Amino acid sequence: MIKSLFIKNYVLIEQLDIDFANGFHAFTGETGAGKSIIVGALSLILGNRADYSVIRDKNKKCEISALFDISKNKSAQQWLHEQDIEHNDEIECRRVITSDGRSKSWLNTRPCNNASLKQLGSLMVQIHGQHDQIKLNNSKYQLAVIDETGQYQTVLNDVADLSDQWQKNNTALNQIELAGALNESESQLLRYQYEELKELDLGESEIDGLHNNQKSLTHAVDTIANIDQSMAMLSGDSNVTENVAQISQTLSLIQGIDLSEVMAMLDEVSINLNEIEAQLQTKHESIEINPEKLNEIEYRLDQIYTTARKHNVVAENLYQHQLELGEKLELNDSQKQQRIQLLAEKDKIETQYQIKAKSLSQARQTTAKQFQQQVTKIIQQLGLGKAQFLVKIQHNPETSISQLGQDVCDFEVIMNLGQSAQKMSATASGGELSRIALAIEICKNQDIQSSSFVFDEVDAGIGGAVAETVGKLMRKLSDSQQVFAVTHLPHVAGLSHQHYLVSKKEVNGLTESSVELLNQEQRIKELARMSGGSTITETTLQQAKAFMNVN
């Protein structure tokens, strides 16, 4: 519900601060007093477009704010939660318009744009006026009305759940495509390349080993010759080993000088020379002269380098390339299998969805028939005596899968006997549409609604018993919802819980509108004025009391 409304420097209003309660609120006043200005200001809070012309004093900013109690409005709470906006079951919508026509908006202390105001506002307030026809003729809104009225929440939830499953499945399929899943020809090429490398059977460090063996076999003769020469120097005619031994023996005869360190080094040299000779002998024995094996190695290297060039890869990276191809092939096979499973699941989900969507459509059609009868009965009481309200539910299984099923809803009316059914916007006037909107709200499931309703002169062009019916319906609606009505009929205003008088006066050469909450005595006088004009008589006073059911 709307708890309070603050308006400053807007059209004819200098400053206004009003608190509201539950129930039915009526705004009355003479023509031109500014009754609909209140509705206009509220529309700005709900995200409607604003311009420079609404500013009363062009040297000052225009400010409008409204405080809402959303303790029973689960939809608004959910929206605020999704936007990460904190609240304690209350939300203040505030908007400031400057002289350059720009506006700034806030939800509590959080800056926001008009789109956010509009989204949240649509969950908290429904405005119905003679020119408010867009929502009433919106197919999604019409379908939501039927769904809110019907008793088939389980099947509606099933359809939404299957739609979510289908969407997740579709997302997974798209991710496989985006991940670069290969088509059949690409997959075949990849497998051929991988099998070719597997057949080559390249070891991780094989190339380094082949190169080392190639060098060893290529230079085997020279290597053997050099080792033989070195070994001859160690133990041949020059015999380095014997010379070192002779040096050690000669130095050991010297007395009076400490040569222990020198002798130790000579011993170490002697040991190392023996070790060198032994290792050279071992190396000499291990070296083979094998032209046939050299040819095999060179052929193997040629195979490897030829394959590397074919794969456009450096030979040293060919082994890693094989691993990468294997991983890519394994991933592709996995994705292929996953895609097959997802497609099978998708077919299953779509089949289940079609069944549930059809059931949902049938439930909607049953509800639609009942709902159109209820609305028709009420609009005929509202001065549309020959009118018929029709709800058409069209099911199209070819349409895309959505949480709401595959139905299109159309509200149509037959305004006069002999006419064919037409969309409401094509045949009903603004006032007629507003009364139809009132009837629709009355017939909706009140238990799940949580909006405030604003009716702006929906009673235009009617009077008498019809006007009284309008008032009674608004009063009935206010049992469960907060209702505001801008009206010129005492039959309607007399049934309100709270009655506000909108008036205007001249202040410092400027016209200014004000709003006053009337007490019972003031209400009786205002209702008498509305029914009998500026001259109030005992008759009009009694009539006014009758409108209020006051003796």
C-alpha positions in Angstrom: 0.0 0.0 0.0 1.0 3.7 -0.4 1.7 5.1 3.1 2.5 8.6 2.1 3.0 10.9 -0.9 5.1 14.1 -1.0 4.9 16.6 -3.9 6.8 19.8 -4.3 6.8 22.4 -7.1 4.7 20.2 -9.4 2.1 21.8 -11.8 -0.3 23.7 -9.5 1.1 22.2 -6.3 3.6 24.2 -4.3 4.1 21.6 -1.6 1.9 18.7 -0.4 2.5 15.9 2.1 -0.3 13.3 2.5 -0.5 10.1 4.6 -2.7 7.3 3.5 -4.4 4.3 5.2 -5.9 1.1 4.0 -9.2 1.0 2.3 -10.9 3.2 -0.3 -9.8 6.8 -0.8 -11.7 9.3 -2.9 -10.5 12.6 -4.4 -13.1 15.1 -5.4 -13.2 18.8 -6.3 -14.4 21.2 -8.9 -13.4 20.9 -12.5 -9.8 22.2 -13.0 -9.0 22.0 -9.3 -6.2 19.6 -9.9 -7.6 16.2 -8.9 -5.8 14.3 -11.7 -2.6 16.1 -10.8 -2.2 13.7 -7.9 -2.5 10.8 -10.3 0.1 12.4 -12.6 2.6 12.9 -9.8 2.1 9.3 -8.8 2.7 8.2 -12.4 6.1 10.0 -12.3 7.1 8.0 -9.2 6.2 4.9 -11.2 8.6 5.7 -14.0 6.5 7.6 -16.5 8.2 10.2 -18.7 8.7 13.7 -17.3 9.4 17.0 -18.9 10.1 20.6 -18.1 6.5 21.6 -18.3 5.5 19.9 -15.0 7.8 22.2 -13.0 5.6 24.9 -11.3 8.4 27.4 -10.5 11.1 27.1 -13.2 13.8 28.4 -10.8 13.3 25.5 -8.5 13.5 21.7 -8.8 10.4 19.6 -8.7 10.4 16.7 -6.2 8.1 13.8 -5.7 8.4 10.9 -3.3 6.2 8.1 -2.1 6.6 5.6 0.7 5.2 2.1 0.1 4.5 -0.7 2.6 5.5 -3.9 0.9 5.2 -6.3 3.8 2.5 -8.3 1.9 3.9 -7.7 -1.6 6.0 -10.8 -2.3 6.6 -9.8 -5.9 8.1 -6.4 -4.9 10.2 -8.0 -2.2 11.6 -10.5 -4.7 12.4 -7.8 -7.2 14.2 -5.7 -4.5 16.1 -8.9 -3.5 17.2 -9.5 -7.0 18.5 -5.9 -7.3 20.2 -6.2 -3.9 18.3 -3.3 -2.5 17.8 -3.4 1.3 14.4 -2.7 2.9 12.5 -3.2 6.1 9.2 -4.0 4.3 9.2 -0.3 3.2 10.5 1.3 0.1 10.7 5.0 -0.8 10.5 6.0 -4.4 11.9 9.5 -5.0 12.3 11.5 -8.1 13.7 15.0 -8.7 13.2 17.0 -12.0 15.3 20.0 -12.7 14.6 23.1 -14.8 16.6 21.6 -17.8 14.1 18.7 -18.0 16.4 16.1 -16.5 15.4 13.8 -13.7 17.1 11.7 -11.1 15.5 8.9 -9.2 16.2 6.8 -6.0 14.9 3.7 -4.4 15.5 4.3 -0.7 19.0 5.7 -0.9 20.0 3.8 -4.1 20.1 5.8 -7.3 18.2 4.2 -10.1 16.9 4.8 -13.6 13.3 5.2 -14.8 13.2 1.6 -16.1 13.8 0.4 -12.5 11.1 2.6 -11.2 8.7 1.3 -13.8 9.5 -2.3 -13.1 9.0 -2.0 -9.4 6.1 0.4 -9.7 4.2 -2.0 -11.9 4.4 -4.5 -9.0 3.0 -2.0 -6.4 0.5 0.2 -8.1 -2.1 -0.3 -10.9 -3.4 3.0 -12.5 -6.6 2.8 -14.5 -7.7 5.9 -16.3 -9.5 7.0 -19.4 -6.3 7.1 -21.3 -4.6 4.1 -19.6 -5.3 1.5 -22.2 -1.8 0.1 -22.9 -1.6 -2.4 -20.1 -5.2 -3.6 -20.5 -4.6 -4.4 -24.1 -1.3 -6.2 -23.5 -1.5 -9.9 -24.2 1.0 -10.8 -21.5 -1.0 -8.9 -18.9 -4.2 -10.5 -20.1 -2.6 -14.0 -19.8 -1.4 -13.1 -16.3 -4.9 -12.1 -15.3 -6.2 -15.6 -16.3 -3.3 -17.3 -14.5 -3.9 -15.3 -11.4 -7.6 -16.3 -11.4 -7.2 -19.9 -12.3 -6.7 -22.9 -10.0 -3.9 -24.7 -11.9 -0.7 -23.5 -10.2 0.7 -27.0 -10.2 0.6 -27.4 -14.0 1.8 -23.8 -14.5 4.8 -24.7 -12.2 5.4 -27.9 -14.2 5.5 -25.9 -17.5 7.9 -23.4 -16.0 10.1 -26.1 -14.7 10.2 -27.9 -18.0 11.0 -24.6 -19.7 13.9 -24.1 -17.3 15.2 -27.6 -18.0 14.9 -27.0 -21.8 16.8 -23.7 -21.4 19.6 -25.3 -19.4 19.8 -28.2 -22.0 19.9 -25.6 -24.8 22.6 -23.6 -23.0 24.7 -26.8 -22.6 24.4 -27.6 -26.3 25.4 -24.0 -27.2 28.4 -24.3 -25.0 29.5 -27.4 -26.8 29.3 -25.5 -30.1 31.2 -22.5 -28.7 33.9 -24.9 -27.3 34.7 -25.8 -30.8 33.2 -29.2 -31.2 34.3 -30.6 -34.5 32.1 -31.6 -37.4 32.4 -35.1 -38.9 35.1 -34.2 -41.5 37.2 -32.3 -39.0 36.9 -35.2 -36.6 38.0 -37.7 -39.3 41.0 -35.5 -40.1 42.0 -35.2 -36.5 41.7 -39.0 -36.0 43.8 -39.6 -39.1 46.6 -37.3 -37.9 46.5 -38.8 -34.4 46.7 -42.4 -35.8 49.6 -41.4 -38.0 51.5 -40.1 -35.0 50.7 -43.2 -33.0 52.0 -45.4 -35.8 55.2 -43.3 -35.8 55.4 -44.3 -32.1 57.7 -41.5 -31.1 59.2 -41.6 -27.6 59.3 -38.5 -25.4 63.1 -38.1 -25.5 63.8 -40.3 -28.6 65.1 -37.5 -30.8 67.8 -36.5 -28.4 68.9 -40.1 -28.1 68.9 -40.6 -31.9 71.0 -37.5 -32.4 73.5 -38.7 -29.7 73.8 -42.2 -31.3 74.1 -40.6 -34.7 77.0 -38.5 -33.6 78.6 -41.5 -31.8 78.4 -43.8 -34.9 79.4 -41.1 -37.4 82.6 -40.3 -35.5 83.4 -43.8 -34.2 86.7 -44.3 -36.1 88.1 -40.9 -35.1 87.0 -41.4 -31.5 88.8 -44.8 -31.3 91.9 -43.3 -32.7 92.0 -40.4 -30.3 91.4 -42.7 -27.3 94.2 -45.1 -28.5 96.5 -42.1 -28.7 95.6 -40.9 -25.3 96.0 -44.3 -23.7 99.4 -44.6 -25.3 100.5 -41.3 -23.7 99.4 -42.7 -20.4 101.1 -46.1 -20.6 103.2 -46.1 -23.8 106.7 -45.0 -24.4 106.3 -41.7 -22.5 104.2 -43.5 -19.8 102.9 -40.6 -17.8 101.8 -43.0 -15.0 105.4 -44.4 -14.5 106.8 -40.9 -14.6 104.5 -39.7 -11.8 105.5 -42.8 -9.8 109.2 -42.0 -10.4 108.7 -38.4 -9.3 107.1 -39.6 -6.0 110.0 -42.0 -5.4 112.7 -39.3 -6.1 111.0 -36.7 -3.8 110.7 -39.2 -1.0 114.5 -39.2 -0.7 114.7 -35.5 0.1 115.2 -34.7 3.8 114.9 -31.5 5.8 112.0 -30.1 3.7 108.3 -30.9 4.4 106.9 -32.2 1.0 104.0 -34.0 2.5 101.4 -31.9 0.7 103.2 -32.4 -2.6 103.5 -36.1 -2.0 99.7 -36.3 -1.3 98.9 -34.5 -4.5 101.2 -36.9 -6.4 99.4 -39.9 -4.9 96.0 -38.4 -6.0 97.4 -37.8 -9.5 98.6 -41.4 -9.7 95.1 -42.6 -8.6 93.3 -40.4 -11.1 95.6 -41.5 -13.9 94.8 -45.1 -13.2 91.1 -44.3 -13.1 91.4 -42.3 -16.4 93.1 -45.2 -18.1 90.4 -47.6 -16.9 87.5 -45.4 -18.1 89.1 -44.8 -21.4 89.5 -48.5 -21.8 85.8 -49.0 -21.0 84.8 -46.3 -23.5 87.1 -47.8 -26.1 85.4 -51.2 -25.7 81.9 -49.7 -25.9 82.4 -47.8 -29.2 81.2 -49.7 -32.2 81.7 -49.1 -35.9 78.3 -50.0 -37.3 77.4 -48.4 -40.7 74.2 -50.4 -40.9 72.9 -49.1 -37.5 73.9 -45.6 -38.5 71.7 -45.9 -41.6 68.8 -47.1 -39.4 69.2 -44.1 -37.1 69.4 -41.6 -40.0 66.3 -43.3 -41.6 64.4 -42.9 -38.3 65.3 -39.3 -38.0 64.2 -38.7 -41.6 60.8 -40.3 -40.7 60.4 -38.0 -37.7 61.4 -34.8 -39.5 59.2 -35.6 -42.5 56.2 -36.2 -40.2 56.9 -33.0 -38.3 56.9 -31.0 -41.5 53.7 -32.6 -42.6 52.1 -31.6 -39.3 53.7 -28.2 -39.5 55.4 -28.7 -36.1 59.0 -28.4 -35.0 60.4 -32.0 -34.7 61.3 -31.5 -31.0 57.6 -30.6 -30.3 56.1 -33.5 -32.2 55.7 -35.7 -29.2 53.8 -33.0 -27.3 51.7 -32.4 -30.5 50.7 -36.0 -30.4 49.6 -35.7 -26.8 47.6 -32.5 -27.6 45.9 -34.2 -30.6 45.0 -37.2 -28.4 43.5 -34.9 -25.7 41.6 -32.9 -28.3 40.3 -36.1 -29.9 39.2 -37.5 -26.5 37.5 -34.2 -25.6 35.7 -34.2 -29.0 34.6 -37.8 -28.5 33.3 -36.8 -25.1 31.5 -33.7 -26.4 30.1 -35.8 -29.2 28.7 -38.3 -26.7 27.5 -35.5 -24.5 25.8 -33.9 -27.4 24.0 -37.1 -28.3 22.8 -37.4 -24.7 21.7 -33.7 -24.6 19.8 -34.1 -27.8 18.0 -37.1 -26.5 17.2 -35.3 -23.3 16.0 -32.3 -25.3 13.6 -34.4 -27.3 12.3 -35.9 -24.1 11.8 -32.5 -22.4 10.1 -31.1 -25.5 7.7 -34.0 -25.6 6.8 -33.6 -21.9 6.6 -29.9 -22.3 4.1 -30.2 -25.2 1.9 -32.4 -23.0 2.0 -30.1 -20.0 1.6 -26.9 -22.2 -1.5 -28.5 -23.7 -2.9 -29.3 -20.3 -2.2 -25.7 -19.2 -4.0 -24.4 -22.2 -7.0 -26.5 -21.5 -7.0 -25.3 -17.9 -6.7 -21.7 -19.1 -9.6 -22.1 -21.5 -11.8 -23.4 -18.7 -10.9 -20.5 -16.4 -11.3 -18.1 -19.3 -14.9 -19.2 -19.8 -15.8 -18.7 -16.2 -13.9 -15.4 -16.0 -15.5 -13.9 -19.1 -19.0 -14.7 -17.6 -18.1 -13.0 -14.3 -16.7 -9.9 -16.0 -19.6 -9.7 -18.5 -22.1 -9.7 -15.5 -20.3 -6.8 -13.8 -19.7 -4.6 -16.9 -23.4 -4.9 -17.7 -24.1 -3.6 -14.2 -21.7 -0.7 -15.0 -23.8 0.8 -17.8 -22.6 -1.5 -20.6 -25.9 -3.3 -20.6 -25.5 -5.2 -24.0 -21.8 -5.7 -23.8 -20.1 -9.1 -23.7 -16.6 -9.7 -22.4 -14.7 -12.5 -24.2 -11.4 -14.2 -23.4 -9.8 -16.1 -26.3 -7.0 -18.5 -25.5 -5.1 -19.7 -28.6 -2.7 -22.6 -28.3 0.2 -22.9 -30.8 2.6 -25.8 -30.2 4.9 -24.3 -32.9 5.8 -21.3 -30.8 9.0 -21.3 -28.8 9.2 -22.8 -25.4 8.7 -20.4 -22.6 7.8 -20.5 -18.9 4.3 -19.4 -19.6 3.5 -22.1 -22.1 2.5 -21.7 -25.7 -0.7 -19.7 -25.5 -1.7 -16.3 -26.6 -4.5 -14.5 -24.7 -6.8 -11.8 -26.1 -9.5 -9.8 -24.3 -12.2 -8.9 -26.7 -15.6 -7.2 -26.3 -18.9 -7.1 -28.1 -20.3 -3.6 -27.2 -23.6 -3.9 -29.0 -25.9 -6.6 -30.2 -25.2 -7.7 -33.7 -21.5 -6.6 -33.6 -18.6 -9.0 -34.0 -16.0 -9.4 -31.2 -13.2 -6.9 -31.4 -10.1 -6.0 -29.4 -11.1 -3.6 -26.6 -8.9 -0.8 -27.9 -10.7 -0.9 -31.2 -14.3 -0.5 -30.0 -14.4 0.7 -26.4 -14.0 4.3 -25.3 -11.6 5.4 -22.6 -14.3 5.5 -19.9 -15.7 2.1 -21.0 -12.2 0.6 -20.9 -11.7 1.9 -17.4 -15.0 0.3 -16.2 -14.0 -2.9 -17.8 -10.6 -2.7 -16.0 -12.5 -2.2 -12.7 -14.6 -5.3 -13.4 -11.5 -7.3 -14.3 -9.8 -6.3 -11.0 -12.9 -7.3 -9.1 -13.0 -10.7 -10.7 -9.3 -11.5 -10.2 -8.1 -13.7 -7.4 -7.9 -11.1 -4.6 -5.9 -13.4 -2.4 -2.8 -13.2 -4.5 -2.9 -9.5 -5.3 -0.9 -7.0 -3.4 -1.1 -3.8 -5.5 -2.7 -0.4 -4.8 -5.3 0.6 -7.4 -5.8 4.1 -8.8 -9.0 4.8 -10.8 -8.9 8.2 -12.5 -12.4 9.3 -13.5 -13.5 5.8 -14.5 -17.0 6.9 -13.8 -17.1 9.6 -16.5 -20.3 9.6 -18.5 -22.4 7.5 -16.0 -24.7 8.3 -13.1 -27.5 7.0 -10.9 -27.6 3.3 -10.2 -24.6 2.6 -12.4 -22.5 5.2 -10.5 -23.5 3.6 -7.2 -22.5 0.2 -8.5 -19.1 1.6 -9.5 -18.7 2.9 -5.9 -19.8 -0.4 -4.4 -17.3 -2.3 -6.5 -14.5 -0.1 -5.5 -15.5 -0.4 -1.9 -15.5 -4.2 -2.3 -12.1 -4.2 -4.0 -10.8 -2.1 -1.1 -11.6 -4.9 1.4 -8.4 -6.6 0.2 -6.6 -3.9 -1.7 -5.9 -0.2 -1.2 -8.0 1.8 -3.7 -7.8 5.4 -4.9 -10.5 7.1 -7.0 -10.5 10.5 -8.7 -14.3 11.0 -9.1 -16.9 13.6 -9.8 -19.8 11.4 -8.6 -21.1 11.6 -5.0 -22.4 8.0 -5.3 -18.7 6.9 -5.6 -17.1 9.3 -3.1 -19.8 8.7 -0.5 -18.7 5.0 -0.2 -15.0 5.8 0.4 -13.3 5.3 3.7 -11.2 8.5 3.3 -12.4 11.5 1.4 -10.0 14.2 0.1 -11.0 17.6 -1.3 -8.8 19.0 -4.0 -9.2 22.8 -4.4 -7.3 25.7 -5.8 -6.8 29.3 -4.9 -4.6 32.3 -5.9 -1.5 32.9 -3.8 0.8 35.8 -4.7 -0.6 36.0 -8.2 -0.2 32.2 -8.8 -2.8 29.5 -8.8 -2.2 26.8 -6.2 -3.9 23.5 -5.6 -4.3 22.0 -2.1 -5.6 18.7 -0.8 -7.6 18.4 2.5 -8.7 15.2 4.3 -12.4 15.8 5.2 -14.1 15.0 8.4 -17.7 13.7 8.3 -19.3 17.1 8.4 -17.1 18.4 5.7 -17.7 15.3 3.6 -21.5 15.7 3.8 -21.1 19.3 2.6 -18.8 18.3 -0.3 -21.1 15.5 -1.3 -24.1 17.9 -1.2 -22.1 20.3 -3.5 -21.3 17.4 -5.9 -25.0 16.4 -6.1 -26.7 19.8 -6.1 -24.2 22.5 -7.1 -22.8 25.4 -5.1 -26.2 26.0 -3.4 -26.5 23.6 -0.5 -30.0 22.8 0.7 -31.4 20.6 3.3 -32.4 18.2 0.5 -28.9 17.9 -0.9 -27.5 17.5 2.7 -29.9 14.6 3.3 -29.0 13.1 -0.1 -25.3 13.4 0.8 -25.9 11.6 4.1 -27.7 8.9 2.1 -24.6 8.5 -0.1 -22.6 7.8 3.1 -25.3 5.7 4.7 -25.5 8.3 7.5 -28.7 9.1 9.3 
